[in-house]
């Protein structure tokens, strides 16, 4: 993501991160998630914030599909 203090080449792509989230939910109960190091001044057009939100939405969607919220 572009709005970080220490960008690194060869990091995890969006698709890879999404697959990791989905795999973790399938493997066991995920109880939380944290996104760190977003620098708003460097976030052109909110790309980093939008991407971070999409990761949370993916986690919530997978948790619903996995039956986390059934009584």
C-alpha positions, 0 to 999 in steps of 0.5 A: 500500500502506498501510504506507509512509512517504509514501503518494501518491494516484493511485499504481499499483494492484495490477492495474496492477503485476501487469500491469507484472510480467507485461509485463516477463517477456514482454519479456525475462529479469527477473533480480531484483525489489526491494520497498522502504519497508515500515513494519511498524508501519503495516502493519495486518493485514499487508496490505502484506507480503502484497501484496508477497509476491503480487508476488514469487509473480506474478513467479516464476509468470510466469518459470516460464511463460516457461521461465526454469527449463528446462534 
